[in-house]
Amino acid sequence: MGMLSVSHWIIVLLVVFLLFGPGRISDIMGDLGKGLGSFRKELTGGEGFDDPVIPHGNSMSTPVQSEPNGNQSEAE
């Protein structure tokens, strides 16, 4: 059977266009784009590219220093 030729794809697209109409196809594509955007946002840990970066914790907190034996303690 193999791959479909270009003329086959044109006929398939024409049938889809006639069945759904131009308005419904644009709605489907818009919904698909929103879904992909939310999927990408969840993959990146919930932070979108347009979201502001919020640092974790208080920037005025006491720094943590590593001791020679590998333990961590707060600086005094």
N, CA, C, O and CB atoms as a CASP TS submission, in Angstrom:
PFRMAT TS
TARGET T0000
AUTHOR 0000-0000-0000
METHOD Language model
MODEL 1
PARENT N/A
ATOM      1  N   MET     1       0.841  -1.175   0.000  1.00  0.00           N
ATOM      2  CA  MET     1       0.000   0.000   0.000  1.00  0.00           C
ATOM      3  C   MET     1       0.890   1.245   0.000  1.00  0.00           C
ATOM      4  O   MET     1       0.719   2.119  -0.850  1.00  0.00           O
ATOM      5  CB  MET     1      -0.959  -0.005   1.220  1.00  0.00           C
ATOM      6  N   GLY     2       1.836   1.340   0.936  1.00  0.00           N
ATOM      7  CA  GLY     2       2.829   2.401   0.886  1.00  0.00           C
ATOM      8  C   GLY     2       2.309   3.774   1.298  1.00  0.00           C
ATOM      9  O   GLY     2       1.214   3.918   1.841  1.00  0.00           O
ATOM     10  N   MET     3       3.122   4.754   1.023  1.00  0.00           N
ATOM     11  CA  MET     3       2.793   6.140   1.357  1.00  0.00           C
ATOM     12  C   MET     3       1.750   6.695   0.390  1.00  0.00           C
ATOM     13  O   MET     3       1.678   6.298  -0.773  1.00  0.00           O
ATOM     14  CB  MET     3       4.060   7.016   1.333  1.00  0.00           C
ATOM     15  N   LEU     4       0.958   7.610   0.898  1.00  0.00           N
ATOM     16  CA  LEU     4      -0.029   8.272   0.048  1.00  0.00           C
ATOM     17  C   LEU     4       0.652   9.391  -0.730  1.00  0.00           C
ATOM     18  O   LEU     4       1.563  10.047  -0.223  1.00  0.00           O
ATOM     19  CB  LEU     4      -1.212   8.828   0.893  1.00  0.00           C
ATOM     20  N   SER     5       0.213   9.600  -1.939  1.00  0.00           N
ATOM     21  CA  SER     5       0.796  10.663  -2.760  1.00  0.00           C
ATOM     22  C   SER     5       0.179  12.006  -2.366  1.00  0.00           C
ATOM     23  O   SER     5      -0.740  12.064  -1.549  1.00  0.00           O
ATOM     24  CB  SER     5       0.575  10.381  -4.278  1.00  0.00           C
ATOM     25  N   VAL     6       0.689  13.060  -2.947  1.00  0.00           N
ATOM     26  CA  VAL     6       0.220  14.410  -2.643  1.00  0.00           C
ATOM     27  C   VAL     6      -1.256  14.559  -3.003  1.00  0.00           C
ATOM     28  O   VAL     6      -2.008  15.207  -2.276  1.00  0.00           O
ATOM     29  CB  VAL     6       1.061  15.457  -3.395  1.00  0.00           C
ATOM     30  N   SER     7      -1.668  13.971  -4.104  1.00  0.00           N
ATOM     31  CA  SER     7      -3.081  14.082  -4.507  1.00  0.00           C
ATOM     32  C   SER     7      -4.005  13.403  -3.489  1.00  0.00           C
ATOM     33  O   SER     7      -5.121  13.870  -3.262  1.00  0.00           O
ATOM     34  CB  SER     7      -3.290  13.457  -5.905  1.00  0.00           C
ATOM     35  N   HIS     8      -3.554  12.315  -2.882  1.00  0.00           N
ATOM     36  CA  HIS     8      -4.345  11.662  -1.835  1.00  0.00           C
ATOM     37  C   HIS     8      -4.503  12.567  -0.620  1.00  0.00           C
ATOM     38  O   HIS     8      -5.594  12.675  -0.059  1.00  0.00           O
ATOM     39  CB  HIS     8      -3.693  10.338  -1.420  1.00  0.00           C
ATOM     40  N   TRP     9      -3.410  13.220  -0.212  1.00  0.00           N
ATOM     41  CA  TRP     9      -3.466  14.123   0.947  1.00  0.00           C
ATOM     42  C   TRP     9      -4.382  15.310   0.676  1.00  0.00           C
ATOM     43  O   TRP     9      -5.096  15.760   1.572  1.00  0.00           O
ATOM     44  CB  TRP     9      -2.059  14.622   1.308  1.00  0.00           C
ATOM     45  N   ILE    10      -4.366  15.820  -0.557  1.00  0.00           N
ATOM     46  CA  ILE    10      -5.251  16.948  -0.905  1.00  0.00           C
ATOM     47  C   ILE    10      -6.707  16.523  -0.792  1.00  0.00           C
ATOM     48  O   ILE    10      -7.533  17.278  -0.279  1.00  0.00           O
ATOM     49  CB  ILE    10      -4.954  17.465  -2.339  1.00  0.00           C
ATOM     50  N   ILE    11      -7.030  15.331  -1.261  1.00  0.00           N
ATOM     51  CA  ILE    11      -8.410  14.835  -1.166  1.00  0.00           C
ATOM     52  C   ILE    11      -8.807  14.637   0.291  1.00  0.00           C
ATOM     53  O   ILE    11      -9.922  14.987   0.677  1.00  0.00           O
ATOM     54  CB  ILE    11      -8.570  13.511  -1.944  1.00  0.00           C
ATOM     55  N   VAL    12      -7.919  14.084   1.102  1.00  0.00           N
ATOM     56  CA  VAL    12      -8.216  13.891   2.530  1.00  0.00           C
ATOM     57  C   VAL    12      -8.456  15.236   3.207  1.00  0.00           C
ATOM     58  O   VAL    12      -9.418  15.381   3.961  1.00  0.00           O
ATOM     59  CB  VAL    12      -7.058  13.137   3.235  1.00  0.00           C
ATOM     60  N   LEU    13      -7.605  16.213   2.952  1.00  0.00           N
ATOM     61  CA  LEU    13      -7.780  17.538   3.553  1.00  0.00           C
ATOM     62  C   LEU    13      -9.066  18.206   3.078  1.00  0.00           C
ATOM     63  O   LEU    13      -9.725  18.890   3.862  1.00  0.00           O
ATOM     64  CB  LEU    13      -6.584  18.429   3.227  1.00  0.00           C
ATOM     65  N   LEU    14      -9.431  18.027   1.833  1.00  0.00           N
ATOM     66  CA  LEU    14     -10.666  18.584   1.306  1.00  0.00           C
ATOM     67  C   LEU    14     -11.886  17.972   1.997  1.00  0.00           C
ATOM     68  O   LEU    14     -12.832  18.684   2.334  1.00  0.00           O
ATOM     69  CB  LEU    14     -10.744  18.359  -0.202  1.00  0.00           C
ATOM     70  N   VAL    15     -11.865  16.665   2.203  1.00  0.00           N
ATOM     71  CA  VAL    15     -12.972  15.989   2.894  1.00  0.00           C
ATOM     72  C   VAL    15     -13.076  16.471   4.343  1.00  0.00           C
ATOM     73  O   VAL    15     -14.174  16.729   4.836  1.00  0.00           O
ATOM     74  CB  VAL    15     -12.781  14.451   2.854  1.00  0.00           C
ATOM     75  N   VAL    16     -11.938  16.591   5.021  1.00  0.00           N
ATOM     76  CA  VAL    16     -11.934  17.084   6.410  1.00  0.00           C
ATOM     77  C   VAL    16     -12.472  18.510   6.457  1.00  0.00           C
ATOM     78  O   VAL    16     -13.260  18.849   7.339  1.00  0.00           O
ATOM     79  CB  VAL    16     -10.501  17.029   7.015  1.00  0.00           C
ATOM     80  N   PHE    17     -12.054  19.331   5.524  1.00  0.00           N
ATOM     81  CA  PHE    17     -12.521  20.720   5.469  1.00  0.00           C
ATOM     82  C   PHE    17     -14.036  20.781   5.239  1.00  0.00           C
ATOM     83  O   PHE    17     -14.725  21.593   5.856  1.00  0.00           O
ATOM     84  CB  PHE    17     -11.783  21.489   4.353  1.00  0.00           C
ATOM     85  N   LEU    18     -14.550  19.929   4.357  1.00  0.00           N
ATOM     86  CA  LEU    18     -15.987  19.915   4.087  1.00  0.00           C
ATOM     87  C   LEU    18     -16.791  19.391   5.276  1.00  0.00           C
ATOM     88  O   LEU    18     -17.902  19.859   5.527  1.00  0.00           O
ATOM     89  CB  LEU    18     -16.276  19.068   2.860  1.00  0.00           C
ATOM     90  N   LEU    19     -16.238  18.425   6.004  1.00  0.00           N
ATOM     91  CA  LEU    19     -16.949  17.860   7.157  1.00  0.00           C
ATOM     92  C   LEU    19     -17.009  18.826   8.333  1.00  0.00           C
ATOM     93  O   LEU    19     -18.062  18.987   8.951  1.00  0.00           O
ATOM     94  CB  LEU    19     -16.285  16.570   7.595  1.00  0.00           C
ATOM     95  N   PHE    20     -15.893  19.465   8.646  1.00  0.00           N
ATOM     96  CA  PHE    20     -15.818  20.296   9.844  1.00  0.00           C
ATOM     97  C   PHE    20     -16.014  21.775   9.573  1.00  0.00           C
ATOM     98  O   PHE    20     -16.484  22.488  10.460  1.00  0.00           O
ATOM     99  CB  PHE    20     -14.505  20.094  10.510  1.00  0.00           C
ATOM    100  N   GLY    21     -15.685  22.259   8.419  1.00  0.00           N
ATOM    101  CA  GLY    21     -15.810  23.680   8.110  1.00  0.00           C
ATOM    102  C   GLY    21     -14.635  24.472   8.639  1.00  0.00           C
ATOM    103  O   GLY    21     -13.904  24.007   9.515  1.00  0.00           O
ATOM    104  N   PRO    22     -14.449  25.689   8.099  1.00  0.00           N
ATOM    105  CA  PRO    22     -13.277  26.484   8.489  1.00  0.00           C
ATOM    106  C   PRO    22     -13.309  26.949   9.944  1.00  0.00           C
ATOM    107  O   PRO    22     -12.256  27.033  10.577  1.00  0.00           O
ATOM    108  CB  PRO    22     -13.163  27.687   7.591  1.00  0.00           C
ATOM    109  N   GLY    23     -14.484  27.251  10.490  1.00  0.00           N
ATOM    110  CA  GLY    23     -14.565  27.735  11.871  1.00  0.00           C
ATOM    111  C   GLY    23     -14.212  26.661  12.875  1.00  0.00           C
ATOM    112  O   GLY    23     -13.502  26.919  13.848  1.00  0.00           O
ATOM    113  N   ARG    24     -14.700  25.471  12.645  1.00  0.00           N
ATOM    114  CA  ARG    24     -14.450  24.373  13.583  1.00  0.00           C
ATOM    115  C   ARG    24     -12.982  23.945  13.548  1.00  0.00           C
ATOM    116  O   ARG    24     -12.414  23.602  14.584  1.00  0.00           O
ATOM    117  CB  ARG    24     -15.357  23.173  13.257  1.00  0.00           C
ATOM    118  N   ILE    25     -12.372  23.964  12.372  1.00  0.00           N
ATOM    119  CA  ILE    25     -10.954  23.579  12.268  1.00  0.00           C
ATOM    120  C   ILE    25     -10.078  24.580  13.016  1.00  0.00           C
ATOM    121  O   ILE    25      -9.125  24.183  13.686  1.00  0.00           O
ATOM    122  CB  ILE    25     -10.514  23.489  10.781  1.00  0.00           C
ATOM    123  N   SER    26     -10.388  25.878  12.911  1.00  0.00           N
ATOM    124  CA  SER    26      -9.582  26.865  13.639  1.00  0.00           C
ATOM    125  C   SER    26      -9.780  26.728  15.143  1.00  0.00           C
ATOM    126  O   SER    26      -8.843  26.943  15.912  1.00  0.00           O
ATOM    127  CB  SER    26      -9.939  28.289  13.190  1.00  0.00           C
ATOM    128  N   ASP    27     -11.001  26.370  15.575  1.00  0.00           N
ATOM    129  CA  ASP    27     -11.239  26.124  17.001  1.00  0.00           C
ATOM    130  C   ASP    27     -10.426  24.931  17.495  1.00  0.00           C
ATOM    131  O   ASP    27      -9.842  24.973  18.577  1.00  0.00           O
ATOM    132  CB  ASP    27     -12.735  25.885  17.262  1.00  0.00           C
ATOM    133  N   ILE    28     -10.394  23.873  16.695  1.00  0.00           N
ATOM    134  CA  ILE    28      -9.637  22.674  17.072  1.00  0.00           C
ATOM    135  C   ILE    28      -8.149  22.994  17.160  1.00  0.00           C
ATOM    136  O   ILE    28      -7.474  22.560  18.093  1.00  0.00           O
ATOM    137  CB  ILE    28      -9.880  21.533  16.058  1.00  0.00           C
ATOM    138  N   MET    29      -7.638  23.750  16.196  1.00  0.00           N
ATOM    139  CA  MET    29      -6.215  24.100  16.207  1.00  0.00           C
ATOM    140  C   MET    29      -5.881  25.003  17.395  1.00  0.00           C
ATOM    141  O   MET    29      -4.817  24.867  17.998  1.00  0.00           O
ATOM    142  CB  MET    29      -5.823  24.794  14.890  1.00  0.00           C
ATOM    143  N   GLY    30      -6.791  25.926  17.734  1.00  0.00           N
ATOM    144  CA  GLY    30      -6.574  26.784  18.897  1.00  0.00           C
ATOM    145  C   GLY    30      -6.543  25.982  20.185  1.00  0.00           C
ATOM    146  O   GLY    30      -5.695  26.216  21.047  1.00  0.00           O
ATOM    147  N   ASP    31      -7.474  25.025  20.319  1.00  0.00           N
ATOM    148  CA  ASP    31      -7.497  24.170  21.498  1.00  0.00           C
ATOM    149  C   ASP    31      -6.245  23.291  21.564  1.00  0.00           C
ATOM    150  O   ASP    31      -5.699  23.059  22.643  1.00  0.00           O
ATOM    151  CB  ASP    31      -8.758  23.299  21.497  1.00  0.00           C
ATOM    152  N   LEU    32      -5.798  22.808  20.411  1.00  0.00           N
ATOM    153  CA  LEU    32      -4.584  22.002  20.366  1.00  0.00           C
ATOM    154  C   LEU    32      -3.371  22.831  20.809  1.00  0.00           C
ATOM    155  O   LEU    32      -2.518  22.340  21.547  1.00  0.00           O
ATOM    156  CB  LEU    32      -4.364  21.440  18.945  1.00  0.00           C
ATOM    157  N   GLY    33      -3.299  24.078  20.359  1.00  0.00           N
ATOM    158  CA  GLY    33      -2.196  24.948  20.762  1.00  0.00           C
ATOM    159  C   GLY    33      -2.199  25.243  22.255  1.00  0.00           C
ATOM    160  O   GLY    33      -1.147  25.262  22.893  1.00  0.00           O
ATOM    161  N   LYS    34      -3.393  25.474  22.812  1.00  0.00           N
ATOM    162  CA  LYS    34      -3.493  25.701  24.266  1.00  0.00           C
ATOM    163  C   LYS    34      -3.077  24.459  25.041  1.00  0.00           C
ATOM    164  O   LYS    34      -2.391  24.553  26.058  1.00  0.00           O
ATOM    165  CB  LYS    34      -4.929  26.105  24.655  1.00  0.00           C
ATOM    166  N   GLY    35      -3.497  23.294  24.555  1.00  0.00           N
ATOM    167  CA  GLY    35      -3.125  22.045  25.218  1.00  0.00           C
ATOM    168  C   GLY    35      -1.631  21.804  25.187  1.00  0.00           C
ATOM    169  O   GLY    35      -1.046  21.399  26.191  1.00  0.00           O
ATOM    170  N   LEU    36      -1.008  22.050  24.043  1.00  0.00           N
ATOM    171  CA  LEU    36       0.437  21.881  23.949  1.00  0.00           C
ATOM    172  C   LEU    36       1.177  22.884  24.827  1.00  0.00           C
ATOM    173  O   LEU    36       2.212  22.562  25.410  1.00  0.00           O
ATOM    174  CB  LEU    36       0.889  22.024  22.504  1.00  0.00           C
ATOM    175  N   GLY    37       0.640  24.105  24.919  1.00  0.00           N
ATOM    176  CA  GLY    37       1.265  25.114  25.781  1.00  0.00           C
ATOM    177  C   GLY    37       1.218  24.712  27.242  1.00  0.00           C
ATOM    178  O   GLY    37       2.209  24.864  27.957  1.00  0.00           O
ATOM    179  N   SER    38       0.074  24.199  27.699  1.00  0.00           N
ATOM    180  CA  SER    38      -0.025  23.781  29.094  1.00  0.00           C
ATOM    181  C   SER    38       0.814  22.532  29.350  1.00  0.00           C
ATOM    182  O   SER    38       1.370  22.373  30.437  1.00  0.00           O
ATOM    183  CB  SER    38      -1.488  23.522  29.472  1.00  0.00           C
ATOM    184  N   PHE    39       0.911  21.639  28.352  1.00  0.00           N
ATOM    185  CA  PHE    39       1.760  20.458  28.490  1.00  0.00           C
ATOM    186  C   PHE    39       3.225  20.868  28.637  1.00  0.00           C
ATOM    187  O   PHE    39       3.940  20.336  29.486  1.00  0.00           O
ATOM    188  CB  PHE    39       1.584  19.522  27.278  1.00  0.00           C
ATOM    189  N   ARG    40       3.667  21.811  27.810  1.00  0.00           N
ATOM    190  CA  ARG    40       5.054  22.281  27.888  1.00  0.00           C
ATOM    191  C   ARG    40       5.314  22.985  29.222  1.00  0.00           C
ATOM    192  O   ARG    40       6.396  22.861  29.798  1.00  0.00           O
ATOM    193  CB  ARG    40       5.367  23.235  26.713  1.00  0.00           C
ATOM    194  N   LYS    41       4.321  23.716  29.701  1.00  0.00           N
ATOM    195  CA  LYS    41       4.464  24.414  30.973  1.00  0.00           C
ATOM    196  C   LYS    41       4.619  23.423  32.119  1.00  0.00           C
ATOM    197  O   LYS    41       5.426  23.647  33.021  1.00  0.00           O
ATOM    198  CB  LYS    41       3.261  25.325  31.221  1.00  0.00           C
ATOM    199  N   GLU    42       3.862  22.337  32.095  1.00  0.00           N
ATOM    200  CA  GLU    42       3.974  21.324  33.128  1.00  0.00           C
ATOM    201  C   GLU    42       5.299  20.568  33.045  1.00  0.00           C
ATOM    202  O   GLU    42       5.844  20.173  34.075  1.00  0.00           O
ATOM    203  CB  GLU    42       2.816  20.354  33.028  1.00  0.00           C
ATOM    204  N   LEU    43       5.821  20.363  31.852  1.00  0.00           N
ATOM    205  CA  LEU    43       7.103  19.680  31.706  1.00  0.00           C
ATOM    206  C   LEU    43       8.245  20.502  32.269  1.00  0.00           C
ATOM    207  O   LEU    43       9.222  19.941  32.766  1.00  0.00           O
ATOM    208  CB  LEU    43       7.368  19.365  30.249  1.00  0.00           C
ATOM    209  N   THR    44       8.141  21.822  32.201  1.00  0.00           N
ATOM    210  CA  THR    44       9.212  22.683  32.699  1.00  0.00           C
ATOM    211  C   THR    44       9.050  22.991  34.179  1.00  0.00           C
ATOM    212  O   THR    44       9.711  23.891  34.697  1.00  0.00           O
ATOM    213  CB  THR    44       9.255  23.976  31.908  1.00  0.00           C
ATOM    214  N   GLY    45       8.193  22.267  34.859  1.00  0.00           N
ATOM    215  CA  GLY    45       8.030  22.457  36.300  1.00  0.00           C
ATOM    216  C   GLY    45       7.015  23.508  36.651  1.00  0.00           C
ATOM    217  O   GLY    45       7.042  24.025  37.768  1.00  0.00           O
ATOM    218  N   GLY    46       6.126  23.847  35.758  1.00  0.00           N
ATOM    219  CA  GLY    46       5.078  24.806  36.054  1.00  0.00           C
ATOM    220  C   GLY    46       5.467  26.250  35.826  1.00  0.00           C
ATOM    221  O   GLY    46       4.647  27.150  36.009  1.00  0.00           O
ATOM    222  N   GLU    47       6.707  26.485  35.430  1.00  0.00           N
ATOM    223  CA  GLU    47       7.136  27.860  35.176  1.00  0.00           C
ATOM    224  C   GLU    47       7.144  28.103  33.675  1.00  0.00           C
ATOM    225  O   GLU    47       7.888  27.458  32.937  1.00  0.00           O
ATOM    226  CB  GLU    47       8.541  28.135  35.789  1.00  0.00           C
ATOM    227  N   GLY    48       6.305  29.045  33.226  1.00  0.00           N
ATOM    228  CA  GLY    48       6.284  29.395  31.809  1.00  0.00           C
ATOM    229  C   GLY    48       7.414  30.338  31.479  1.00  0.00           C
ATOM    230  O   GLY    48       8.098  30.836  32.374  1.00  0.00           O
ATOM    231  N   PHE    49       7.615  30.587  30.206  1.00  0.00           N
ATOM    232  CA  PHE    49       8.686  31.478  29.794  1.00  0.00           C
ATOM    233  C   PHE    49       8.372  32.929  30.133  1.00  0.00           C
ATOM    234  O   PHE    49       9.290  33.732  30.301  1.00  0.00           O
ATOM    235  CB  PHE    49       8.939  31.335  28.307  1.00  0.00           C
ATOM    236  N   ASP    50       7.096  33.279  30.237  1.00  0.00           N
ATOM    237  CA  ASP    50       6.710  34.654  30.524  1.00  0.00           C
ATOM    238  C   ASP    50       6.505  34.902  32.017  1.00  0.00           C
ATOM    239  O   ASP    50       6.274  36.039  32.426  1.00  0.00           O
ATOM    240  CB  ASP    50       5.448  34.999  29.772  1.00  0.00           C
ATOM    241  N   ASP    51       6.588  33.841  32.840  1.00  0.00           N
ATOM    242  CA  ASP    51       6.372  33.999  34.271  1.00  0.00           C
ATOM    243  C   ASP    51       7.590  34.661  34.907  1.00  0.00           C
ATOM    244  O   ASP    51       8.722  34.383  34.511  1.00  0.00           O
ATOM    245  CB  ASP    51       6.085  32.636  34.935  1.00  0.00           C
ATOM    246  N   PRO    52       7.367  35.540  35.896  1.00  0.00           N
ATOM    247  CA  PRO    52       8.511  36.137  36.584  1.00  0.00           C
ATOM    248  C   PRO    52       9.202  35.092  37.452  1.00  0.00           C
ATOM    249  O   PRO    52       8.560  34.182  37.976  1.00  0.00           O
ATOM    250  CB  PRO    52       8.066  37.343  37.443  1.00  0.00           C
ATOM    251  N   VAL    53      10.507  35.230  37.599  1.00  0.00           N
ATOM    252  CA  VAL    53      11.275  34.302  38.419  1.00  0.00           C
ATOM    253  C   VAL    53      11.197  34.782  39.865  1.00  0.00           C
ATOM    254  O   VAL    53      11.561  35.916  40.175  1.00  0.00           O
ATOM    255  CB  VAL    53      12.765  34.200  37.930  1.00  0.00           C
ATOM    256  N   ILE    54      10.721  33.909  40.740  1.00  0.00           N
ATOM    257  CA  ILE    54      10.593  34.237  42.165  1.00  0.00           C
ATOM    258  C   ILE    54      11.606  33.379  42.909  1.00  0.00           C
ATOM    259  O   ILE    54      11.514  32.152  42.872  1.00  0.00           O
ATOM    260  CB  ILE    54       9.117  33.991  42.701  1.00  0.00           C
ATOM    261  N   PRO    55      12.574  34.002  43.585  1.00  0.00           N
ATOM    262  CA  PRO    55      13.573  33.209  44.301  1.00  0.00           C
ATOM    263  C   PRO    55      12.931  32.485  45.479  1.00  0.00           C
ATOM    264  O   PRO    55      11.994  32.989  46.099  1.00  0.00           O
ATOM    265  CB  PRO    55      14.730  34.105  44.788  1.00  0.00           C
ATOM    266  N   HIS    56      13.444  31.304  45.776  1.00  0.00           N
ATOM    267  CA  HIS    56      12.937  30.520  46.895  1.00  0.00           C
ATOM    268  C   HIS    56      13.641  30.961  48.163  1.00  0.00           C
ATOM    269  O   HIS    56      14.860  31.130  48.184  1.00  0.00           O
ATOM    270  CB  HIS    56      13.135  29.001  46.654  1.00  0.00           C
ATOM    271  N   GLY    57      12.862  31.146  49.222  1.00  0.00           N
ATOM    272  CA  GLY    57      13.439  31.518  50.501  1.00  0.00           C
ATOM    273  C   GLY    57      13.662  33.014  50.614  1.00  0.00           C
ATOM    274  O   GLY    57      13.385  33.773  49.686  1.00  0.00           O
ATOM    275  N   ASN    58      14.157  33.413  51.739  1.00  0.00           N
ATOM    276  CA  ASN    58      14.409  34.813  52.043  1.00  0.00           C
ATOM    277  C   ASN    58      15.853  35.138  51.683  1.00  0.00           C
ATOM    278  O   ASN    58      16.769  34.425  52.092  1.00  0.00           O
ATOM    279  CB  ASN    58      14.121  35.124  53.539  1.00  0.00           C
ATOM    280  N   SER    59      16.061  36.198  50.930  1.00  0.00           N
ATOM    281  CA  SER    59      17.419  36.561  50.531  1.00  0.00           C
ATOM    282  C   SER    59      18.227  37.090  51.716  1.00  0.00           C
ATOM    283  O   SER    59      19.450  37.196  51.623  1.00  0.00           O
ATOM    284  CB  SER    59      17.379  37.607  49.417  1.00  0.00           C
ATOM    285  N   MET    60      17.566  37.423  52.829  1.00  0.00           N
ATOM    286  CA  MET    60      18.250  37.944  54.008  1.00  0.00           C
ATOM    287  C   MET    60      18.551  36.842  55.016  1.00  0.00           C
ATOM    288  O   MET    60      18.998  37.136  56.125  1.00  0.00           O
ATOM    289  CB  MET    60      17.413  39.030  54.664  1.00  0.00           C
ATOM    290  N   SER    61      18.318  35.581  54.658  1.00  0.00           N
ATOM    291  CA  SER    61      18.546  34.485  55.598  1.00  0.00           C
ATOM    292  C   SER    61      20.040  34.257  55.787  1.00  0.00           C
ATOM    293  O   SER    61      20.866  34.753  55.020  1.00  0.00           O
ATOM    294  CB  SER    61      17.865  33.192  55.106  1.00  0.00           C
ATOM    295  N   THR    62      20.364  33.502  56.818  1.00  0.00           N
ATOM    296  CA  THR    62      21.746  33.203  57.140  1.00  0.00           C
ATOM    297  C   THR    62      22.303  32.221  56.124  1.00  0.00           C
ATOM    298  O   THR    62      21.665  31.205  55.849  1.00  0.00           O
ATOM    299  CB  THR    62      21.870  32.643  58.566  1.00  0.00           C
ATOM    300  N   PRO    63      23.475  32.493  55.558  1.00  0.00           N
ATOM    301  CA  PRO    63      24.042  31.569  54.570  1.00  0.00           C
ATOM    302  C   PRO    63      24.487  30.265  55.221  1.00  0.00           C
ATOM    303  O   PRO    63      24.857  30.240  56.395  1.00  0.00           O
ATOM    304  CB  PRO    63      25.224  32.221  53.847  1.00  0.00           C
ATOM    305  N   VAL    64      24.448  29.204  54.462  1.00  0.00           N
ATOM    306  CA  VAL    64      24.877  27.894  54.937  1.00  0.00           C
ATOM    307  C   VAL    64      26.279  27.642  54.411  1.00  0.00           C
ATOM    308  O   VAL    64      26.545  27.785  53.218  1.00  0.00           O
ATOM    309  CB  VAL    64      23.892  26.767  54.483  1.00  0.00           C
ATOM    310  N   GLN    65      27.184  27.259  55.332  1.00  0.00           N
ATOM    311  CA  GLN    65      28.556  26.992  54.944  1.00  0.00           C
ATOM    312  C   GLN    65      28.874  25.528  55.192  1.00  0.00           C
ATOM    313  O   GLN    65      28.359  24.913  56.125  1.00  0.00           O
ATOM    314  CB  GLN    65      29.533  27.903  55.711  1.00  0.00           C
ATOM    315  N   SER    66      29.721  24.988  54.351  1.00  0.00           N
ATOM    316  CA  SER    66      30.118  23.596  54.482  1.00  0.00           C
ATOM    317  C   SER    66      31.310  23.503  55.423  1.00  0.00           C
ATOM    318  O   SER    66      32.266  24.269  55.299  1.00  0.00           O
ATOM    319  CB  SER    66      30.455  22.982  53.101  1.00  0.00           C
ATOM    320  N   GLU    67      31.255  22.551  56.379  1.00  0.00           N
ATOM    321  CA  GLU    67      32.366  22.328  57.296  1.00  0.00           C
ATOM    322  C   GLU    67      33.338  21.346  56.647  1.00  0.00           C
ATOM    323  O   GLU    67      32.972  20.652  55.698  1.00  0.00           O
ATOM    324  CB  GLU    67      31.862  21.792  58.678  1.00  0.00           C
ATOM    325  N   PRO    68      34.564  21.279  57.143  1.00  0.00           N
ATOM    326  CA  PRO    68      35.560  20.389  56.543  1.00  0.00           C
ATOM    327  C   PRO    68      35.128  18.913  56.527  1.00  0.00           C
ATOM    328  O   PRO    68      35.535  18.175  55.630  1.00  0.00           O
ATOM    329  CB  PRO    68      36.867  20.522  57.291  1.00  0.00           C
ATOM    330  N   ASN    69      34.325  18.472  57.487  1.00  0.00           N
ATOM    331  CA  ASN    69      33.922  17.063  57.535  1.00  0.00           C
ATOM    332  C   ASN    69      32.719  16.776  56.629  1.00  0.00           C
ATOM    333  O   ASN    69      32.215  15.652  56.616  1.00  0.00           O
ATOM    334  CB  ASN    69      33.592  16.664  58.973  1.00  0.00           C
ATOM    335  N   GLY    70      32.253  17.773  55.873  1.00  0.00           N
ATOM    336  CA  GLY    70      31.158  17.582  54.924  1.00  0.00           C
ATOM    337  C   GLY    70      29.801  17.965  55.471  1.00  0.00           C
ATOM    338  O   GLY    70      28.836  18.037  54.710  1.00  0.00           O
ATOM    339  N   ASN    71      29.694  18.214  56.769  1.00  0.00           N
ATOM    340  CA  ASN    71      28.421  18.638  57.332  1.00  0.00           C
ATOM    341  C   ASN    71      28.191  20.119  57.035  1.00  0.00           C
ATOM    342  O   ASN    71      29.128  20.890  56.826  1.00  0.00           O
ATOM    343  CB  ASN    71      28.381  18.373  58.854  1.00  0.00           C
ATOM    344  N   GLN    72      26.927  20.481  57.026  1.00  0.00           N
ATOM    345  CA  GLN    72      26.612  21.892  56.789  1.00  0.00           C
ATOM    346  C   GLN    72      26.086  22.510  58.076  1.00  0.00           C
ATOM    347  O   GLN    72      25.338  21.879  58.823  1.00  0.00           O
ATOM    348  CB  GLN    72      25.573  22.051  55.640  1.00  0.00           C
ATOM    349  N   SER    73      26.481  23.736  58.320  1.00  0.00           N
ATOM    350  CA  SER    73      25.981  24.446  59.486  1.00  0.00           C
ATOM    351  C   SER    73      25.750  25.890  59.099  1.00  0.00           C
ATOM    352  O   SER    73      26.279  26.379  58.100  1.00  0.00           O
ATOM    353  CB  SER    73      26.964  24.338  60.682  1.00  0.00           C
ATOM    354  N   GLU    74      24.944  26.568  59.913  1.00  0.00           N
ATOM    355  CA  GLU    74      24.669  27.978  59.644  1.00  0.00           C
ATOM    356  C   GLU    74      25.847  28.818  60.097  1.00  0.00           C
ATOM    357  O   GLU    74      26.480  28.513  61.107  1.00  0.00           O
ATOM    358  CB  GLU    74      23.373  28.437  60.348  1.00  0.00           C
ATOM    359  N   ALA    75      26.144  29.880  59.349  1.00  0.00           N
ATOM    360  CA  ALA    75      27.241  30.786  59.708  1.00  0.00           C
ATOM    361  C   ALA    75      26.824  31.582  60.924  1.00  0.00           C
ATOM    362  O   ALA    75      25.666  31.971  61.073  1.00  0.00           O
ATOM    363  CB  ALA    75      27.614  31.734  58.525  1.00  0.00           C
ATOM    364  N   GLU    76      27.808  31.818  61.802  1.00  0.00           N
ATOM    365  CA  GLU    76      27.494  32.556  63.028  1.00  0.00           C
ATOM    366  C   GLU    76      27.954  33.974  62.947  1.00  0.00           C
ATOM    367  O   GLU    76      27.769  34.738  63.894  1.00  0.00           O
ATOM    368  CB  GLU    76      28.115  31.894  64.225  1.00  0.00           C
TER
END
